[in-house]
Amino acid sequence: MYLTYEQIKSFTSAAIRIEQKDNRIVFHRIPPILAQRYAAHEHWNVRMNCPSGVRINFLSDTRFIKISLNYRQFARHLFQGNLIVDNNSSYNFGPDAYTPAWSGEIFQQQNREFHQFEIWLPHLAENELVYLEVEDGSELKSVSIPELNWLVYGDSITQGMNATVPINGHISLCARELNADFLNLGIGGEIFADELSEDIPDYNWDFATIAYGVNDWAKNILPALMAEKAVRLLKTLKQKRPDNQIFLISPLSTVGRDPENDRGLTLDDYREALKTSALETETMFIDGTTLVPAEAEFFADGLHPNDAGFKVYAENLLIVIKQHI
């Protein structure tokens, strides 16, 4: 039997809006004002439409699960999702290369036994759900509510570039360890934009992380202006939830990249500016250079972590988060 739109909607995490469109289900994770900002630029529009972090969670005694996805544009040549069974075993599914449509059986068991299923949609390609199928007559139940809700701001690294599959990004790794739900607002190429503080999503978050800055540097935005906009976002979030913890993360180290932008400024200049923003707003500051070693083995391209780099990032970030939430 095919799961209905209402069932899928009730089982979905990390999407602020879900719509049924031409017999497909589309997942949206970006709030309206920010969505208008990103829709105006093809680069951002593609990244916005990638369902990064979106998951379908349910309990069932089905003997099989089949899924069908339609693919459109992509941010990276990475098209696979993950199935996690009982919060333990994980399996990749989906194509190795771009294809307009993919269908397949992603789970099979001999006997009808209940398991918890967590389906992570491909995170760096636009994809829409055509159908999700389980065995006729099988039971479907909701999973227990996570202990924490995490609001995640950031750029391409936060979105998971270049993790090979969704669960290998540092946000995913941390969330699984913390038993936390999360809403990932990460967009490749994003800066500390005015719209961030104008469009706080309707999400019941317990803590938040903010990790911008490298694109502000790359686009030659003055550190003082970036810091001003960071303060605005931090103050807005604190007004919404004054008792909740916020972590401001400065840019990671880079390897083999030009150390200065066109203004002759280094990433350290931007890190110092963000540290000042954190002090001004009494926000927990995390020096990004302490999270991933500045060694080529941890990076895909000198800027974005690879799977090994994301693993180290998650391990070090978890130490700080666990101390302060």
Backbone bond lengths (Angstrom), bond angles and torsions (degrees), N, CA, C in turn:
res aa  C-N    CA-C-N  psi(-1)  N-CA   C-N-CA  omega(-1)  CA-C   N-CA-C  phi
1 M - - - 1.461 - - 1.530 108.93 -
2 Y 1.328 114.21 148.69 1.454 119.91 -179.66 1.531 109.51 -92.32
3 L 1.323 116.40 135.31 1.453 119.48 175.51 1.523 108.94 -66.98
4 T 1.316 116.04 138.40 1.458 120.95 179.42 1.531 110.18 -77.18
5 Y 1.307 114.39 166.00 1.463 119.95 175.57 1.527 110.71 -57.21
6 E 1.325 116.94 -43.64 1.462 120.42 -178.96 1.522 111.41 -64.99
7 Q 1.324 117.81 -39.09 1.462 120.15 177.28 1.523 111.10 -64.10
8 I 1.314 116.29 -46.95 1.464 119.96 -179.79 1.526 110.41 -62.38
9 K 1.308 116.41 -41.40 1.463 120.65 178.28 1.527 111.02 -59.70
10 S 1.320 117.05 -41.96 1.465 120.59 -178.11 1.524 112.41 -71.85
11 F 1.327 117.28 -23.69 1.463 121.28 -177.69 1.532 113.04 -95.14
12 T 1.327 118.03 -2.34 1.467 121.25 -172.09 1.519 112.03 -91.75
13 S 1.335 115.25 139.00 1.461 123.07 173.70 1.524 109.22 -117.79
14 A 1.342 115.68 154.20 1.472 123.39 170.62 1.520 114.01 74.53
15 A 1.327 117.14 19.16 1.467 121.01 171.76 1.521 107.81 -123.95
16 I 1.326 117.10 132.55 1.464 119.02 179.18 1.520 111.63 -87.82
17 R 1.341 115.40 -15.19 1.464 119.66 177.53 1.521 109.10 -152.32
18 I 1.327 115.64 139.40 1.461 121.80 178.62 1.522 106.99 -129.49
19 E 1.317 116.92 131.17 1.462 119.39 -179.54 1.521 111.19 -130.00
20 Q 1.323 114.14 150.23 1.460 121.08 174.60 1.520 107.17 -98.57
21 K 1.325 115.78 122.87 1.461 120.67 -171.89 1.524 109.15 -139.22
22 D 1.331 116.37 113.12 1.470 121.25 178.94 1.529 111.55 52.46
23 N 1.332 115.57 48.30 1.468 122.25 178.25 1.528 113.53 64.41
24 R 1.314 116.16 20.84 1.458 121.30 173.61 1.520 108.28 -125.57
25 I 1.327 115.60 157.99 1.461 120.16 178.11 1.521 108.32 -110.50
26 V 1.332 115.10 126.63 1.459 122.13 -176.62 1.524 108.37 -114.51
27 F 1.328 115.96 133.95 1.460 122.27 -176.47 1.534 109.42 -108.10
28 H 1.332 116.44 129.93 1.461 121.94 -179.27 1.531 109.25 -118.24
29 R 1.328 116.33 133.40 1.469 120.42 -177.88 1.528 113.12 -118.49
30 I 1.326 117.14 -1.25 1.465 121.50 -175.22 1.525 109.96 -111.06
31 P 1.360 118.76 131.78 1.471 121.01 179.90 1.533 112.04 -69.62
32 P 1.340 117.73 165.40 1.472 122.49 -165.21 1.526 116.67 -58.70
33 I 1.337 118.43 -48.10 1.470 119.50 -176.48 1.523 110.62 -66.08
34 L 1.311 116.28 -42.93 1.462 119.54 176.18 1.524 110.95 -64.19
35 A 1.329 116.49 -37.15 1.467 120.03 179.21 1.529 110.74 -61.40
36 Q 1.336 117.42 -38.23 1.467 120.46 176.73 1.525 110.76 -63.77
37 R 1.315 116.05 -39.91 1.473 120.23 178.14 1.524 110.55 -60.63
38 Y 1.319 115.76 -46.97 1.461 119.79 -174.91 1.528 112.19 -75.10
39 A 1.317 116.90 -31.40 1.467 120.19 -178.78 1.525 112.25 -65.99
40 A 1.328 116.79 -21.44 1.466 120.90 -177.62 1.525 113.06 -77.12
41 H 1.315 117.43 -9.85 1.464 121.53 -178.10 1.522 108.78 -130.12
42 E 1.318 117.25 125.17 1.466 120.50 -175.75 1.524 111.84 -57.28
43 H 1.323 116.43 -42.48 1.467 121.43 179.97 1.527 110.83 -55.73
44 W 1.328 116.21 -50.12 1.459 120.73 -179.10 1.522 112.00 -72.78
45 N 1.326 116.50 -35.34 1.460 120.21 -177.77 1.526 111.07 -60.18
46 V 1.324 116.47 -43.14 1.466 119.94 177.92 1.522 110.36 -61.15
47 R 1.319 116.39 -46.31 1.465 120.35 -177.66 1.525 111.60 -66.39
48 M 1.329 116.42 -36.23 1.464 120.19 176.49 1.521 111.32 -62.51
49 N 1.314 117.01 -37.50 1.462 120.98 -176.24 1.521 113.85 -82.56
50 C 1.315 117.30 -4.82 1.467 119.77 172.39 1.530 108.07 -76.38
51 P 1.331 118.99 126.01 1.470 120.65 -176.91 1.529 112.91 -80.10
52 S 1.320 115.60 57.65 1.466 121.36 -176.53 1.525 110.77 -62.06
53 G 1.316 115.92 121.73 1.461 121.19 179.42 1.512 115.23 87.72
54 V 1.330 118.38 -8.75 1.467 120.45 -177.24 1.525 109.81 -72.32
55 R 1.342 114.78 134.25 1.459 120.88 -175.75 1.524 110.01 -136.06
56 I 1.322 115.69 148.55 1.464 122.47 173.79 1.519 106.52 -115.51
57 N 1.340 116.63 116.93 1.465 122.06 -172.04 1.523 110.53 -120.13
58 F 1.323 117.04 132.03 1.464 119.65 176.68 1.527 110.00 -163.06
59 L 1.322 114.32 162.90 1.463 122.75 172.76 1.521 108.22 -104.36
60 S 1.331 116.60 140.79 1.463 118.90 178.98 1.522 110.66 -160.96
61 D 1.341 114.30 156.56 1.467 120.64 173.69 1.529 110.89 -104.08
62 T 1.321 116.97 16.54 1.459 120.71 -179.39 1.528 111.41 -59.04
63 R 1.335 115.27 149.72 1.462 119.24 177.02 1.525 112.31 -92.82
64 F 1.332 116.30 -4.95 1.466 118.58 174.57 1.523 110.05 -156.74
65 I 1.312 115.12 157.46 1.464 122.59 171.29 1.520 107.40 -132.76
66 K 1.322 115.40 130.61 1.459 121.32 174.99 1.526 108.74 -122.62
67 I 1.312 114.96 146.30 1.463 119.63 -178.77 1.523 109.50 -137.69
68 S 1.329 115.31 149.12 1.461 121.08 176.04 1.523 108.57 -133.68
69 L 1.329 116.16 129.90 1.455 122.74 -178.63 1.520 110.38 -126.51
70 N 1.319 115.65 145.02 1.460 121.67 167.72 1.520 108.39 -105.19
71 Y 1.325 116.44 135.30 1.464 121.61 179.58 1.524 110.07 -108.53
72 R 1.325 114.93 147.89 1.464 120.48 175.32 1.537 108.30 -124.70
73 Q 1.315 117.55 -122.91 1.462 119.27 -179.77 1.527 110.07 -79.66
74 F 1.315 115.55 170.28 1.462 118.80 -175.53 1.523 110.93 -146.62
75 A 1.335 115.21 152.31 1.461 121.88 177.63 1.523 111.46 -89.05
76 R 1.307 116.45 -30.13 1.459 123.50 176.46 1.525 107.89 -142.58
77 H 1.328 116.12 160.32 1.466 120.49 178.28 1.535 109.15 -79.94
78 L 1.300 115.68 58.98 1.467 122.74 -178.90 1.525 106.98 -134.54
79 F 1.319 116.56 116.02 1.465 120.69 -167.43 1.529 113.74 -125.42
80 Q 1.312 117.46 7.23 1.458 119.38 -175.28 1.522 112.37 -97.79
81 G 1.329 114.44 148.69 1.449 122.29 172.15 1.513 109.84 -109.41
82 N 1.335 115.19 -172.11 1.470 120.83 -179.88 1.512 110.98 -132.43
83 L 1.316 115.37 147.05 1.459 122.72 166.68 1.516 107.23 -116.34
84 I 1.332 116.31 124.22 1.464 121.28 174.65 1.518 107.60 -110.45
85 V 1.326 115.93 128.83 1.459 122.03 -178.73 1.524 108.84 -110.18
86 D 1.329 115.75 124.59 1.466 122.71 178.01 1.526 112.39 56.46
87 N 1.334 115.33 34.15 1.467 121.36 178.53 1.522 111.94 55.05
88 N 1.318 116.11 30.63 1.465 120.34 -173.71 1.524 110.88 -138.11
89 S 1.317 116.16 -79.41 1.464 120.66 -177.38 1.527 110.45 -73.68
90 S 1.323 116.52 138.14 1.467 120.37 179.08 1.520 110.36 -126.63
91 Y 1.321 114.76 144.82 1.460 122.13 -178.14 1.525 108.59 -135.76
92 N 1.323 116.14 138.41 1.459 120.64 174.45 1.523 109.65 -85.14
93 F 1.312 116.11 147.52 1.465 119.89 172.67 1.523 108.79 -142.18
94 G 1.313 115.58 158.18 1.455 120.77 178.60 1.511 112.03 110.31
95 P 1.324 116.53 174.89 1.465 121.25 -174.62 1.527 112.71 -78.75
96 D 1.333 115.38 155.11 1.463 121.39 174.98 1.524 111.76 -80.21
97 A 1.322 116.57 -23.80 1.462 121.96 -179.40 1.521 108.74 -136.43
98 Y 1.321 115.83 168.20 1.460 119.23 -176.54 1.523 112.00 -60.43
99 T 1.318 114.94 137.78 1.455 123.25 171.12 1.528 106.78 -149.95
100 P 1.322 119.60 145.22 1.467 120.29 -178.25 1.524 113.78 -64.83
101 A 1.333 116.42 -27.16 1.469 119.77 -177.84 1.522 108.99 -147.46
102 W 1.327 114.75 144.81 1.465 120.14 177.48 1.523 108.72 -142.69
103 S 1.322 116.70 136.00 1.463 122.61 175.62 1.516 108.23 -135.61
104 G 1.325 115.90 147.30 1.453 118.25 177.62 1.507 112.52 -174.20
105 E 1.331 114.84 163.74 1.464 121.66 173.89 1.518 107.58 -88.48
106 I 1.328 116.78 123.80 1.457 120.03 -174.72 1.525 112.84 -109.41
107 F 1.342 116.55 -5.85 1.468 120.03 176.95 1.512 109.22 -152.63
108 Q 1.348 114.12 144.76 1.460 119.93 176.15 1.523 108.73 -152.61
109 Q 1.335 116.41 139.05 1.462 121.63 172.72 1.527 108.64 -143.82
110 Q 1.335 115.31 156.38 1.466 119.52 -175.43 1.519 112.54 -76.26
111 N 1.325 115.95 -45.38 1.464 120.97 -175.34 1.524 110.51 -107.57
112 R 1.317 114.18 159.29 1.467 118.91 178.06 1.527 109.28 -80.52
113 E 1.304 115.87 97.13 1.459 122.44 177.57 1.525 108.73 -125.65
114 F 1.336 115.51 141.73 1.457 119.54 -178.80 1.524 111.04 -74.14
115 H 1.321 115.04 136.06 1.459 122.18 174.41 1.524 108.86 -139.74
116 Q 1.318 114.46 157.41 1.464 119.72 171.06 1.525 107.92 -93.90
117 F 1.323 115.98 129.49 1.462 121.62 -178.87 1.528 109.80 -116.34
118 E 1.304 115.18 134.79 1.462 121.79 178.87 1.528 107.13 -130.59
119 I 1.316 116.18 108.19 1.461 121.98 -177.43 1.525 108.51 -100.85
120 W 1.327 115.99 115.58 1.464 122.50 177.76 1.524 108.07 -96.92
121 L 1.313 116.87 118.14 1.457 120.36 179.66 1.532 110.72 -71.33
122 P 1.336 117.84 150.74 1.469 120.71 177.23 1.528 110.53 -51.18
123 H 1.328 116.36 133.86 1.464 119.99 -167.10 1.525 115.66 -98.56
124 L 1.329 117.82 -12.59 1.463 119.36 -175.49 1.524 112.90 -123.71
125 A 1.314 115.99 20.91 1.465 121.73 175.23 1.523 108.75 -140.67
126 E 1.324 116.23 142.79 1.460 119.66 173.59 1.527 108.11 -65.62
127 N 1.320 116.67 124.25 1.464 119.39 177.13 1.514 110.45 -146.18
128 E 1.325 114.89 146.97 1.462 123.02 -178.72 1.518 108.51 -124.27
129 L 1.310 115.76 143.97 1.459 120.88 -178.92 1.528 110.05 -84.95
130 V 1.322 116.22 120.17 1.466 121.44 176.56 1.521 109.53 -85.57
131 Y 1.319 116.31 -48.26 1.466 119.56 173.97 1.518 110.54 -158.85
132 L 1.324 113.78 156.60 1.459 123.55 170.92 1.518 105.69 -129.74
133 E 1.326 116.47 120.11 1.463 121.33 -171.09 1.522 110.71 -120.30
134 V 1.346 115.24 137.67 1.462 122.24 172.58 1.528 108.06 -127.25
135 E 1.309 115.37 173.23 1.466 120.58 -177.46 1.529 111.18 -65.26
136 D 1.311 116.84 139.08 1.462 121.36 175.44 1.522 110.10 -55.78
137 G 1.331 115.85 134.54 1.456 120.49 177.21 1.510 114.72 84.49
138 S 1.313 118.34 -3.56 1.467 119.79 179.74 1.532 109.88 -76.07
139 E 1.317 115.28 154.91 1.462 121.00 179.30 1.523 110.11 -89.44
140 L 1.315 115.35 148.40 1.458 122.44 176.31 1.522 108.74 -129.57
141 K 1.330 116.43 131.33 1.461 120.95 -179.26 1.524 109.57 -136.17
142 S 1.318 115.28 155.36 1.463 120.46 175.54 1.520 110.48 -76.81
143 V 1.324 116.51 152.87 1.461 121.26 177.29 1.524 108.91 -88.44
144 S 1.320 116.50 166.53 1.458 120.83 178.67 1.527 110.37 -67.90
145 I 1.317 116.03 153.55 1.461 121.74 -177.88 1.527 109.43 -73.87
146 P 1.332 118.86 133.14 1.469 121.26 178.21 1.525 112.02 -59.74
147 E 1.329 115.75 159.09 1.460 121.11 -176.54 1.527 112.60 -74.51
148 L 1.334 116.90 -29.08 1.459 121.43 -174.53 1.527 110.72 -135.86
149 N 1.335 115.64 153.71 1.462 122.09 171.67 1.526 108.62 -118.45
150 W 1.318 115.95 130.67 1.467 122.58 -171.72 1.526 109.08 -121.46
151 L 1.325 116.74 121.79 1.462 122.55 176.03 1.523 108.22 -95.46
152 V 1.332 116.42 124.00 1.462 121.57 -169.23 1.530 110.36 -119.26
153 Y 1.333 116.21 116.03 1.461 122.50 174.09 1.526 109.51 -108.00
154 G 1.332 116.63 144.98 1.455 118.23 175.41 1.514 113.04 166.60
155 D 1.321 114.10 -172.91 1.460 121.51 -176.57 1.521 110.48 -106.26
156 S 1.327 117.13 -145.37 1.466 120.72 -173.36 1.521 113.14 -62.48
157 I 1.325 117.27 -36.19 1.465 119.62 -179.67 1.522 109.54 -66.13
158 T 1.323 116.70 -42.38 1.462 120.24 176.18 1.521 111.12 -62.09
159 Q 1.317 117.00 -36.28 1.466 120.87 178.94 1.527 111.72 -69.08
160 G 1.330 116.67 -18.36 1.462 120.16 175.85 1.511 115.38 109.77
161 M 1.320 118.31 14.31 1.461 120.23 176.04 1.531 109.03 -81.73
162 N 1.321 120.07 124.53 1.449 130.15 9.56 1.526 111.26 -118.59
163 A 1.315 118.19 52.71 1.466 121.04 174.37 1.520 108.98 -63.59
164 T 1.321 117.15 136.40 1.466 120.35 -174.22 1.517 112.85 -70.19
165 V 1.330 117.39 -29.47 1.462 122.63 176.46 1.525 108.18 -139.99
166 P 1.326 118.58 161.21 1.469 120.96 -173.46 1.522 114.98 -55.30
167 I 1.321 117.96 -41.27 1.464 119.28 -173.58 1.518 112.93 -75.14
168 N 1.330 118.47 -4.57 1.461 120.59 -179.44 1.521 113.44 -92.01
169 G 1.326 118.72 -6.26 1.457 120.86 175.28 1.521 111.10 -72.42
170 H 1.322 117.18 156.36 1.471 119.76 -175.83 1.525 112.14 -66.77
171 I 1.326 117.94 -33.34 1.465 119.63 178.15 1.526 109.88 -64.23
172 S 1.317 116.89 -45.29 1.466 121.25 179.41 1.521 111.08 -62.44
173 L 1.325 116.52 -44.79 1.466 120.73 -179.16 1.527 110.85 -62.46
174 C 1.319 116.73 -44.56 1.467 119.91 179.16 1.525 111.32 -65.30
175 A 1.317 116.71 -43.77 1.464 120.68 -177.93 1.518 111.25 -61.18
176 R 1.314 117.00 -41.33 1.466 119.95 179.64 1.525 110.64 -65.78
177 E 1.314 116.92 -38.82 1.464 120.51 179.28 1.530 110.99 -68.11
178 L 1.315 117.33 -36.60 1.467 122.10 -177.05 1.525 113.11 -86.81
179 N 1.327 117.46 -5.93 1.467 121.94 -170.52 1.528 109.50 52.73
180 A 1.328 114.48 51.44 1.464 121.05 -176.64 1.521 111.17 -114.95
181 D 1.317 115.43 138.48 1.455 120.03 164.86 1.529 106.40 -78.19
182 F 1.320 117.67 158.13 1.460 119.33 177.31 1.516 110.26 -151.65
183 L 1.321 114.56 153.71 1.461 122.69 172.28 1.516 106.62 -116.79
184 N 1.334 116.69 113.72 1.459 121.85 -175.30 1.528 109.79 -94.97
185 L 1.334 116.05 109.76 1.458 122.26 177.93 1.526 111.83 -95.47
186 G 1.326 117.36 10.83 1.455 121.29 -177.82 1.523 112.51 -61.23
187 I 1.333 115.29 133.30 1.467 122.41 178.68 1.527 108.10 -136.09
188 G 1.320 116.52 122.14 1.453 120.07 178.63 1.519 112.06 -57.82
189 G 1.342 116.50 128.21 1.458 121.88 178.80 1.514 115.13 92.38
190 E 1.336 118.43 -2.41 1.466 121.04 -174.97 1.532 111.46 -75.74
191 I 1.328 114.20 153.67 1.460 124.12 179.22 1.534 108.44 -121.50
192 F 1.330 116.56 -176.22 1.466 120.35 170.47 1.533 107.70 -75.77
193 A 1.317 116.36 89.01 1.465 122.30 -175.35 1.527 110.92 -94.07
194 D 1.333 116.35 153.28 1.466 121.42 178.00 1.526 111.43 -57.77
195 E 1.330 115.92 -38.19 1.464 120.39 -174.56 1.523 113.07 -62.99
196 L 1.320 117.32 -23.11 1.469 119.68 -179.62 1.525 111.14 -60.13
197 S 1.319 116.76 -42.12 1.468 119.93 -179.15 1.523 112.50 -83.45
198 E 1.335 116.82 -9.93 1.466 120.84 179.26 1.521 112.60 -92.09
199 D 1.315 117.35 -9.46 1.469 119.74 -171.80 1.527 110.53 -142.99
200 I 1.320 115.86 66.17 1.467 120.47 176.80 1.528 108.09 -73.51
201 P 1.316 118.27 125.33 1.471 119.39 -176.08 1.523 112.81 -66.94
202 D 1.297 115.32 153.13 1.465 122.40 176.42 1.524 107.94 -79.49
203 Y 1.322 115.08 83.04 1.464 121.50 -174.56 1.520 107.77 -142.06
204 N 1.298 116.64 131.15 1.462 122.45 -173.09 1.535 110.63 -83.52
205 W 1.331 116.49 72.61 1.468 120.73 -172.24 1.528 112.72 -86.06
206 D 1.325 113.98 144.33 1.466 121.87 176.14 1.519 111.86 -96.10
207 F 1.323 116.77 -31.22 1.463 121.14 174.40 1.519 108.51 -151.23
208 A 1.328 115.30 161.26 1.465 120.59 -176.77 1.518 109.89 -136.75
209 T 1.326 115.68 150.44 1.460 121.89 170.85 1.524 108.41 -124.89
210 I 1.328 115.30 145.17 1.465 121.98 -179.70 1.521 107.60 -130.91
211 A 1.320 116.66 123.56 1.469 120.21 -175.00 1.527 110.52 -139.66
212 Y 1.330 115.32 76.85 1.461 121.67 172.35 1.531 107.96 -116.81
213 G 1.320 116.00 179.87 1.466 120.22 173.05 1.511 114.50 131.27
214 V 1.328 117.27 -39.24 1.468 118.44 -176.83 1.528 111.08 -67.51
215 N 1.333 117.83 -33.94 1.467 119.99 178.26 1.528 111.48 -78.12
216 D 1.328 116.99 -29.20 1.467 119.85 172.40 1.528 109.27 -60.66
217 W 1.329 115.37 -43.15 1.469 120.87 176.44 1.526 110.77 -63.33
218 A 1.334 116.91 -48.92 1.467 121.36 -176.72 1.526 111.76 -63.30
219 K 1.342 116.91 -30.55 1.469 120.87 -178.70 1.528 112.23 -94.95
220 N 1.343 115.68 10.97 1.469 122.16 173.20 1.525 113.64 62.16
221 I 1.321 116.59 28.51 1.465 120.56 174.05 1.525 108.07 -72.75
222 L 1.306 116.89 136.29 1.463 119.77 -178.90 1.528 110.51 -61.97
223 P 1.326 117.91 136.40 1.467 120.01 179.35 1.524 113.04 -54.68
224 A 1.319 117.35 -38.10 1.468 120.08 -179.09 1.522 111.43 -64.41
225 L 1.333 116.92 -38.93 1.467 120.22 178.33 1.523 110.28 -68.73
226 M 1.320 116.73 -42.35 1.464 120.14 176.41 1.524 110.51 -59.10
227 A 1.337 116.13 -44.95 1.461 120.71 -178.71 1.525 111.43 -62.79
228 E 1.322 116.26 -38.09 1.472 121.05 178.25 1.527 110.89 -61.45
229 K 1.326 116.37 -42.95 1.464 120.04 -179.58 1.524 111.34 -72.77
230 A 1.316 116.49 -31.29 1.466 119.81 174.99 1.523 110.35 -64.43
231 V 1.320 116.29 -42.78 1.467 120.77 178.14 1.526 110.36 -61.13
232 R 1.319 116.55 -41.50 1.464 120.44 -179.59 1.531 110.88 -61.14
233 L 1.329 116.66 -44.38 1.466 120.22 178.84 1.521 110.82 -65.54
234 L 1.314 116.71 -44.12 1.467 120.19 -179.38 1.531 111.25 -62.34
235 K 1.311 117.05 -43.95 1.468 120.11 179.97 1.524 111.33 -65.26
236 T 1.321 116.52 -38.28 1.467 120.02 178.88 1.522 110.76 -64.03
237 L 1.316 116.79 -44.84 1.465 120.46 178.56 1.521 111.13 -63.75
238 K 1.320 116.84 -40.99 1.464 120.21 -179.31 1.529 111.94 -67.96
239 Q 1.320 116.82 -32.92 1.464 119.71 175.32 1.523 111.06 -65.54
240 K 1.328 115.93 -36.46 1.463 120.74 179.63 1.524 111.23 -68.51
241 R 1.332 115.63 -44.39 1.471 120.79 -175.50 1.532 108.96 -141.15
242 P 1.327 116.77 79.86 1.473 120.90 -172.53 1.522 114.93 -63.69
243 D 1.311 118.03 -22.17 1.465 120.30 -176.68 1.529 113.47 -95.38
244 N 1.314 117.28 -0.91 1.460 120.14 -175.20 1.526 111.59 -96.67
245 Q 1.329 114.92 147.03 1.461 120.98 -176.12 1.525 111.24 -79.30
246 I 1.327 115.50 139.15 1.464 122.43 174.83 1.524 107.82 -126.99
247 F 1.320 115.74 136.08 1.459 122.06 178.43 1.528 108.52 -114.98
248 L 1.324 116.62 125.03 1.462 122.01 176.03 1.525 108.18 -102.62
249 I 1.328 116.05 117.18 1.462 121.88 -174.29 1.523 109.16 -107.10
250 S 1.317 116.84 123.90 1.462 120.14 178.26 1.528 110.56 -81.76
251 P 1.340 118.67 166.74 1.468 120.84 -176.31 1.528 113.74 -57.29
252 L 1.327 114.37 145.50 1.457 120.97 175.36 1.526 110.08 -67.64
253 S 1.320 115.72 169.66 1.461 120.72 169.55 1.525 109.03 -66.99
254 T 1.313 116.13 157.24 1.463 121.37 171.90 1.524 108.30 -121.22
255 V 1.323 115.69 161.33 1.465 121.10 -178.15 1.525 109.11 -128.52
256 G 1.325 116.54 122.52 1.460 120.64 176.65 1.508 114.69 72.48
257 R 1.313 117.31 18.72 1.466 121.28 179.75 1.529 109.91 -102.76
258 D 1.317 115.89 157.80 1.458 121.03 176.75 1.527 108.44 -59.01
259 P 1.332 118.83 125.36 1.472 120.01 -175.11 1.524 114.40 -73.47
260 E 1.346 118.26 -16.79 1.458 120.81 -176.59 1.526 111.00 -124.64
261 N 1.342 114.99 147.61 1.468 118.57 172.67 1.527 109.34 -88.91
262 D 1.317 117.12 -171.37 1.468 120.51 -176.01 1.526 112.77 -67.58
263 R 1.311 117.46 -16.56 1.463 121.51 175.76 1.526 111.96 -87.84
264 G 1.329 116.22 -3.07 1.456 119.62 -176.64 1.517 112.95 79.55
265 L 1.335 116.89 17.57 1.461 122.07 -178.84 1.520 110.31 -100.02
266 T 1.319 116.08 147.23 1.460 121.66 178.65 1.524 110.16 -102.78
267 L 1.311 115.36 168.31 1.468 119.57 176.73 1.522 111.51 -61.79
268 D 1.325 117.57 -27.54 1.465 119.65 177.41 1.526 111.30 -62.53
269 D 1.329 117.05 -33.81 1.470 119.65 176.62 1.529 110.80 -62.08
270 Y 1.304 116.44 -36.53 1.469 121.60 -179.69 1.530 110.71 -77.92
271 R 1.316 115.88 -34.87 1.474 118.70 175.93 1.526 110.50 -63.20
272 E 1.322 116.47 -42.79 1.462 120.05 179.52 1.526 111.28 -64.49
273 A 1.315 116.39 -38.25 1.468 119.85 178.29 1.522 110.93 -63.48
274 L 1.331 116.75 -41.03 1.466 120.12 178.96 1.525 111.20 -69.12
275 K 1.312 116.41 -34.20 1.467 119.46 176.43 1.528 110.07 -61.69
276 T 1.325 116.39 -38.97 1.465 121.12 176.70 1.531 111.03 -64.47
277 S 1.331 116.37 -40.19 1.474 120.49 177.41 1.521 110.99 -61.62
278 A 1.316 115.81 -40.70 1.463 120.26 179.35 1.524 111.01 -65.07
279 L 1.322 116.71 -42.38 1.464 120.43 179.35 1.526 110.99 -64.17
280 E 1.315 116.44 -41.87 1.468 121.12 -178.51 1.521 112.05 -62.52
281 T 1.323 116.69 -33.20 1.470 120.98 -175.84 1.532 112.74 -106.35
282 E 1.322 116.27 7.87 1.474 121.62 -178.74 1.531 111.12 53.96
283 T 1.322 114.23 49.44 1.464 122.43 -179.23 1.519 109.77 -107.37
284 M 1.316 116.63 144.21 1.457 121.25 176.72 1.529 109.74 -66.39
285 F 1.330 117.21 121.21 1.462 122.45 -179.01 1.525 109.67 -102.47
286 I 1.336 115.54 134.72 1.460 121.10 176.25 1.523 108.10 -121.09
287 D 1.313 115.90 121.54 1.460 121.72 177.65 1.524 108.70 -74.17
288 G 1.333 116.42 113.09 1.457 120.45 -176.22 1.512 114.42 -60.46
289 T 1.331 117.50 -24.69 1.465 119.50 -179.04 1.524 112.05 -69.92
290 T 1.329 116.93 -14.16 1.472 120.33 178.13 1.526 112.33 -88.51
291 L 1.324 117.07 -5.48 1.464 120.17 -172.62 1.521 113.44 -92.29
292 V 1.319 116.88 -38.49 1.471 121.40 179.55 1.527 107.90 -131.89
293 P 1.330 118.73 124.34 1.470 120.49 179.36 1.526 111.76 -58.84
294 A 1.313 116.35 145.54 1.464 121.80 -179.92 1.527 109.92 -80.29
295 E 1.316 115.34 64.38 1.460 122.19 -178.77 1.519 108.77 -130.96
296 A 1.337 116.16 139.03 1.463 121.89 -173.52 1.518 112.88 -58.39
297 E 1.326 117.98 -29.32 1.466 120.63 -176.55 1.529 112.69 -64.51
298 F 1.348 117.44 -15.61 1.463 120.78 -177.91 1.532 113.17 -101.65
299 F 1.335 117.13 3.77 1.459 120.11 -175.85 1.521 111.16 -127.20
300 A 1.334 114.55 145.73 1.467 120.17 177.13 1.519 111.41 -80.81
301 D 1.342 115.88 -32.12 1.460 120.26 -174.32 1.520 112.77 -146.84
302 G 1.319 116.91 18.81 1.451 120.94 -177.74 1.511 114.00 87.31
303 L 1.329 117.15 -12.18 1.466 122.44 -179.68 1.519 111.97 -123.84
304 H 1.335 116.46 -51.08 1.465 121.65 -178.80 1.531 109.88 -92.25
305 P 1.324 117.85 132.57 1.469 119.19 176.96 1.526 111.75 -63.73
306 N 1.312 115.23 152.77 1.463 121.05 167.58 1.523 107.98 -92.40
307 D 1.316 117.86 -171.92 1.467 119.85 -177.96 1.527 111.58 -58.94
308 A 1.327 116.61 -40.44 1.467 120.01 179.06 1.525 110.67 -65.02
309 G 1.328 116.79 -40.71 1.455 120.39 178.68 1.513 112.71 -66.05
310 F 1.322 116.59 -40.13 1.465 119.93 177.37 1.527 111.41 -64.44
311 K 1.307 116.69 -35.25 1.469 120.08 178.97 1.527 110.42 -63.86
312 V 1.324 116.38 -45.13 1.464 120.52 178.20 1.530 110.30 -66.19
313 Y 1.316 116.20 -42.08 1.471 121.26 177.31 1.527 109.62 -55.18
314 A 1.315 117.07 -49.20 1.464 121.11 -178.71 1.522 111.35 -62.14
315 E 1.312 116.91 -44.40 1.468 120.49 -178.93 1.525 110.89 -59.48
316 N 1.322 117.23 -44.77 1.464 120.48 -178.13 1.523 112.45 -74.31
317 L 1.321 117.04 -36.27 1.463 119.68 177.79 1.526 110.96 -67.46
318 L 1.312 116.64 -38.68 1.467 120.46 179.42 1.522 111.96 -60.34
319 I 1.312 116.96 -37.16 1.469 120.14 179.64 1.523 109.88 -57.48
320 V 1.325 116.67 -45.25 1.467 120.95 -177.95 1.526 110.92 -71.77
321 I 1.316 116.53 -45.94 1.465 119.49 -177.95 1.525 110.82 -60.11
322 K 1.315 116.90 -45.76 1.469 120.25 -177.65 1.524 112.16 -63.62
323 Q 1.310 117.13 -26.68 1.466 120.34 179.46 1.527 112.64 -76.22
324 H 1.333 116.63 -18.77 1.471 118.59 -168.14 1.524 115.29 -127.44
325 I 1.328 118.08 6.65 1.467 117.96 174.62 1.526 109.36 -121.26
